[in-house]
Amino acid sequence: MAANTTAPTLSFQNISMQFPDGTQAIADVSFDVAKGEFVTVVGPSGCGKSTLLKIASGLLNQTSGQVEVDRSNIGYVFQDATLFPWRTVKRNVELLLELHNTPKADRGNMAQRAIDLVGLNGFENHYPKSLSGGMKMRASLARTLTLKPPLLLFDEPFGAVDEITREHLNEETLKLFQQERFAGLFITHSISEAVFLSTRVLVMSARPGRIVASFDVPFDYPRSPELRFDPAFAELAGHINQSLRGAHA
């Protein structure tokens, strides 16, 4: 899948972030994410990976540097599904449409499309308490997709589910990526997950976080689950692991 690198959807230019208590979270970070690119950032705990997402979305303002992004329609998938327990799946998925004043007559069809995309059809009238962890994350992802955002930010969304569910969610995320052609910025601690999903993997150093390595992922889409057992997959994961170990130093 070719990326349009001439028109980045998100551009970080020499971004640094220092918190009021003096903690320097990230320092001089620069990279772009274009439509059709899925960029994953890995790095040690506390290196500022999630801070990058918050800056991209406008939840935080960087200390220095420049961010170029249209914040009028950004999808943000959090670590927790953050569903309202008193709302059904469909009503949870409709939430962003309500907040954006989408006409009530249009919400149902738009929410249903997103529910179908993530494979939750048949569960529209279920409440969160009756859903598995993986299904809750699918509902959260569906809610994000309703407005068809050109940029999706993923903050370790699958870290709390079991490994098999995580692999299934990775595969479904790739299907969505191919269908919707969004620009994706994904944060994870899993090197395997990073390689399986991404067009490019960035490695951050320990705090203050800097980009210390970039790896292009050469595997074509669609990617089958068997890719995880390919020797070339293991080789690339090994190189990223080696770079990450150096980043901890």
N, C-alpha and C positions, 0 to 999 in steps of 0.2 A: 504494500500500500504506500504509494508515493505521498510524501508530505509537501505541502506548499510552504517551503521555508522562506519565501519572499515576503510573506505577510503573516508574521507571528500573531497568534491569538493572545498570547501572554509573553511579555518581555521583562525580565529582571536585569537591571543595569547597575552594577556596583552597589548592590543592596547591603546595608549594614543595619543591625538592630541592637541597641543598648537599652536595657530596661532601667526604670528610675532607681532601682537599688544598685546600679552599677554593673549588673551582669551583661556581658557582651555575648549575645546569643548567636549572631551570624555576622560575618565580615566579608565584604566585597564579593558578593555572590552575583554572578551574571550568567544567564542562559535564557533561551527562548523556547516556547512550545507553540507549534503551528497546528493548524487544522490537519487532522489525519496523523498526528503524532501522539504517542502515549509514552510519556516520560515518567520514569519512576526514580525516586530519590531514596537511597539507603544510607545509613550512617549510624554511629553510636547513639545510645539513648542520651537525650539532652543536647544534641548537637544543633537543634534549631530547625528540624525538618517541618514540624507542624507550624512553627513560626512563619515559615515561608508561605504556607497556605493561608494563614490569617492575614498576612500582608497582601497577598494576591486578592483576597476577597474584600479587603478593606476593614477587617475586624481589628487590625493593628496598623499603625502608621510607622513606616521605617524611619530610622534615625537619619540615614543618608542614602543617596542613590535614587533611582527612578524606576517606577513600575508603569508599564504601558499595558492596559487591559480595559475592556469595556465591562464595567461592574453592574450594568443594568440587568444582566441575565447570566449569572454564574451558578452552576450546580455545585453543591457542597455535600459530600457524603461523609458523615461523622463516624467516629469509632463506635458510638452507640446508635442504635436505630432511632432513638428519640421519637417514638410513636406515642400519641395520646391514648391512654388505655380506655377512655370512654368513647372513642371513635372507632368505627369499623375500618377494615383495610381501605375500602374505597373512600371513606370520608377522610382518612389520614392522607391518602394520596391526593385528594382534592385540595388540601390545605394551602399549598402555594398558589393555586389558581384563585382561591378566595382572597388571599392577601394581595394578589395582583389585580383584583377586581375584574377577573374574567367573568363574563356573563354566565349566570347560573345555568342557562340552557345549554352552554357549551361544555361545562365542567365535566358532566358525566361521561361524554364520549372521549374527552381528552384524558381523563383519569383511566378509563377502561383501556385505551390504547396502551398507556404506560404499564398497566397491570398485566396486559397480555404480553408485552415485551419481556417482562421479567418472569413470566411463567406462573403467575399467581391467579390466573383465571379459575373461578370456582371458589375462591376464598374472599371474594369481595365483601361479604357480610360477616366475616369472622372478626373477632376482637383480638388485639395483640396477645392477651393472656393465653389464647388457644394456639398460638403460632410457635414454631421452633425458632431457634436463633437465626438460622439461615433464612427462614421465611420473613422474619422481621427485617433483616437486611435487604431482602428483595423489595419489601414494601417501602423501605426508606429510599432505595434506589429508584423505584417507580415514581415516588413523590418528586424526586429531583428531576426526573426525565419529563415531567408533564409540560414544562415550559420550553423544552427542546433547547437547553443551554448550549452555546458553542464551546464553552469551557466547563469541564467537570474536575473538581478537586476532591480527592479521596484521601481521608486521614486515617490510615490503617483500618479500613472498614471491616476486614474479615479476621482480625486478630483474635476475636473472642469465640470463634466457632471451631469445631473439631476439624481435623486435617482433611477428611474426605469432603465435608461440606464446603470447606474453604476452596478445595480444588474445583468443585462444581460451580461455586460462585465465580471463580476466576474464569472458567469456561463461558459462563453466561455473560460476564462482563465483556469478554472479547467479542461475543456475538453482538452485543449492544454497540460496541465500539465500531464494528464493521458496518452495522446498519445505520448508525446515527452520524458517523464521521466527525465526532466532536474532537476537540483537543483535550487530552487528559494529563493531569499531574497527580501522581499516585505516591503515597508515602507508605513504606512497609519496612519491617525488620527481616522479612523473608527474601533471601536472594533467589530462591527458586520461583517464588511468586513474581518477583521483579522481572526475571528473564522471560518467564512464560507470557506475561502481559505486554511487555514493552517493545517500543521501537528503539528506545535508548534508556540506559541506566546511568544515573549520576551517583557518585559516591561523595559523601560529605565527611569532613574531618571532625574530630572531637571539638567541643566548644572552645572558642567561637567557630561556628561551622563555616567551612569554606568548601567549594567544589574542588576535590583533589583528583578526580578521575571521571572519565566519560566513556561509556562502552556502547557502541552501536550493536543492536541485536539483529542478526542477519536472517532470521527465520521468517518466511513468508506467512501471510494470513490467507486462509484460516489456519489455525494451529490446533492440532489434535492433541488429546491427552497423552498420547504416546510420545510426544515430543520430549516430555520430561525424562524419558529413558534414552534419548539420543546421546551418543558420546560427545557430539559437538555442543549440546546443551550443557552437559556436565563440565566440559572444558571451559566454556564461557563463565558458568557459575563459579568455577574454581578461581578464575582470574579475578572476578569481582570480589570473591571471598578474601583473596590475598590482598587486594587493594583495601578492603574494609579493615582487615587486621592491621594494616599499616596506618589507617586513619584513626585507630584507637590509641596509637602510640603517643 
